[in-house]
Amino acid sequence: MTRESSQSTETQLRRRVEDLESQLAQAQKLLAIGSLAGGVAHDFNNLLTAILGYASVLREDPAIPPHVLEALDVIEKAAERASQLTAQILGFARRGTGRRTRVDVHHTLSEVADLLRHTIDKNIRLESKLEAATPRVMGEASQIFQVFLNLALNARDAMSEGGTLTLGTENAGGSVRVLVSDTGPGIPEPIRGRIFEPFFTTKDPGKGTGMGLTVVQSIVRAHGGSIELDDSGPGACFHVLLPLARDRAPLSGEPAAAAAQKGRGCVLVVDDEEVVRQVAVRMLASAGYTAVCVRDAQAALDYYQERGCEIDIVIVDLVMPGLSGGQLFEQLREIDPSVRIVLTSGYNRDAAIDALIAAGAKGFLQKPYRLAKLAETLRTALEA
């Protein structure tokens, strides 16, 4: 080997090491951001539980005046929007997934198009080329909607002088490919490799957080898919590949079950958040139950040891200081193998929660929840 070729090999190895170090640093940054984002979303879901919980309790009052009902509509819509945002953050953080169903991609894209028609300039033409013969995928409907909406809004923002925004689909083996394209100026070559980085944005200050494509990529990957930029034509075109649904799970958007009727019994609520305990008392009373609330696992164990015979069911928050909800579940089962326990969390349902349910937990309440969902979950658990 000549001296020149040896130096060339060393240079290539050095560049490869530098590239791997850069990838590692990026992965560590994503991990730290994901952990922080997940914790923030969890805390927000606790607060939203109080907001939606009290709003649903107020609606039970038959004497409530019309102007208060109107205010409740605004409060609930704002809280639901905030809940959707925390779901996006949890999707980025990959802290579990919500209930997955068969999602019709064509229906979702039609919803995105309907929304865009009210927000895009008249000099932007919206086209749909939905050609996939099999457009159904397994996924969380709200997250899939968010993926396509984010991409479409980016495409809209790229065409300040007008153009064509196209939403398309096609089948690709065992997947459906969704294409979101624009006829704007495209993405400059020097920054194409950075578009999925957290907080990277080309928008002016105050007009973007730089988290849109990062969240999109995280959601797509969590659904077993992939996303890539096609820069071969004019403008920019994003290809989203999602695996086709292969079972007979219910389609998203099918009628929900009727609200559960009121029940009765004594409920032990274990949650470290005071606002959650406060709203739990009001919600449970409205649903026909009496409530005993404690702030941590040790207090719950002490109470159950002394007065467990008076408790019909226990609602356990999974994320608490000291003993976790999972540990409390195990210790309560040691005290009383027949104890009925419903799990709750500001994080989404994941494999650990599934394992606890398989071990005997009677249900899971995703925060934030309303009165009807609480009552339905308790009734189902008590009848199981």
C-alpha positions, 0 to 999 in steps of 0.5 A, spaced: 500 500 500 502 506 497 503 512 502 497 516 498 492 510 499 494 509 506 492 516 507 486 516 503 484 510 507 485 513 514 481 520 511 475 515 510 476 512 516 476 518 520 470 521 516 466 515 518 468 515 525 466 523 525 459 521 521 458 515 527 459 520 532 454 525 529 449 520 529 450 518 536 450 525 538 443 526 534 440 520 537 442 522 544 439 529 543 432 526 540 432 521 547 433 527 551 428 531 548 423 525 547 424 524 555 422 531 556 417 532 551 413 525 554 414 528 561 411 535 559 405 531 555 404 527 562 403 533 566 398 537 561 394 530 561 393 531 568 391 538 568 386 537 562 383 531 566 381 536 571 378 541 566 374 536 562 372 532 568 369 539 571 366 541 564 363 534 564 360 534 571 357 541 570 353 538 564 350 534 568 346 540 572 339 540 568 338 547 571 345 550 567 343 556 563 344 557 556 350 562 556 354 557 561 353 551 556 356 555 550 362 557 555 362 549 556 362 548 549 368 553 548 372 550 554 371 543 552 373 544 544 379 548 547 381 542 552 380 537 546 385 541 542 390 541 547 389 533 548 390 532 541 397 536 542 399 532 547 398 526 543 402 529 538 408 530 543 407 523 546 407 520 539 414 524 538 416 521 545 414 514 543 411 513 550 406 508 548 400 508 543 393 509 543 387 505 541 389 502 534 384 501 529 383 500 521 384 507 518 381 509 511 387 513 508 382 516 503 377 518 508 383 521 512 386 525 506 379 527 504 378 530 511 385 534 511 383 536 504 376 539 507 380 543 512 385 546 507 380 548 503 378 553 508 385 555 510 389 556 503 389 562 499 385 562 492 392 562 488 393 555 491 390 549 487 388 543 491 388 536 487 387 529 490 389 523 486 387 517 490 389 511 486 390 506 492 385 500 491 386 498 498 387 504 502 386 501 509 392 501 515 392 499 522 394 506 526 391 511 531 387 515 527 388 522 530 396 521 529 395 519 522 391 525 520 396 529 524 401 526 519 398 528 513 395 535 515 402 537 517 405 535 511 400 539 507 400 545 511 408 545 510 406 544 502 401 550 503 407 554 506 412 553 501 407 556 495 407 563 497 406 565 490 401 560 489 401 553 485 398 546 486 398 542 492 397 534 491 394 529 495 395 522 492 395 515 494 398 508 491 399 501 493 406 498 494 406 491 495 403 490 502 403 498 504 400 504 501 404 510 499 401 517 500 404 522 497 404 530 499 407 534 494 407 542 492 410 546 486 414 551 490 421 552 490 423 546 493 428 544 499 435 547 498 440 541 497 444 543 503 439 543 508 435 536 505 439 532 510 436 536 516 429 537 515 427 531 520 432 534 526 428 537 532 427 545 532 430 545 525 426 550 521 427 555 515 421 559 517 421 566 520 422 567 528 415 566 531 412 562 525 414 555 526 417 551 532 421 546 527 418 540 530 413 538 525 417 534 521 420 531 527 413 529 530 411 526 523 417 522 522 416 519 529 409 517 528 410 514 522 416 510 524 411 508 530 406 505 525 411 501 522 412 505 516 417 510 513 417 517 510 422 520 505 423 526 501 423 526 493 426 532 490 427 529 483 421 534 480 419 541 481 417 543 488 417 538 494 414 531 495 414 527 501 412 519 500 409 516 506 409 508 506 404 505 511 403 497 512 396 495 510 391 493 515 391 485 515 385 484 520 378 485 522 379 491 527 373 496 527 374 502 522 376 508 525 369 513 526 364 507 527 359 509 532 362 509 539 358 505 545 353 508 548 354 512 555 355 507 561 349 508 566 350 510 573 353 505 578 354 505 586 360 503 590 366 506 594 372 507 589 379 508 592 383 513 588 390 513 588 393 519 584 399 524 586 396 530 583 391 534 587 387 537 581 386 530 579 383 527 586 379 533 587 375 532 580 375 525 581 371 526 587 366 530 583 366 526 577 365 519 582 359 523 586 356 525 579 356 518 577 353 515 583 359 512 587 363 515 593 370 516 593 376 516 598 382 519 595 390 518 597 396 521 594 401 515 594 402 508 594 404 507 601 397 511 603 393 506 599 396 500 602 395 503 609 388 504 607 386 498 604 390 494 610 385 497 615 379 498 611 379 494 604 373 491 605 369 497 604 372 498 597 369 496 591 374 498 586 381 502 586 383 507 581 391 507 580 395 512 577 401 508 574 406 514 575 407 516 582 413 518 586 415 512 591 412 506 589 409 506 582 402 504 580 405 497 577 408 496 584 402 498 588 398 493 583 402 487 585 402 489 593 394 490 593 394 483 589 398 480 595 393 483 600 387 481 596 387 477 590 380 479 588 381 486 588 379 490 582 384 495 580 383 500 574 389 503 571 390 510 569 396 514 566 397 521 562 401 516 558 398 512 552 397 505 553 403 501 552 406 494 553 407 494 560 400 496 561 397 490 557 402 486 561 398 489 568 391 488 564 393 480 563 395 479 570 388 481 572 387 489 572 380 490 570 381 496 565 385 502 563 383 510 563 387 514 559 388 521 561 384 526 560 377 523 561 370 525 561 365 523 566 362 518 561 368 514 560 370 514 567 363 511 569 363 506 563 370 504 565 368 502 572 361 499 570 365 494 566 370 493 571 365 491 576 361 487 572 367 483 569 
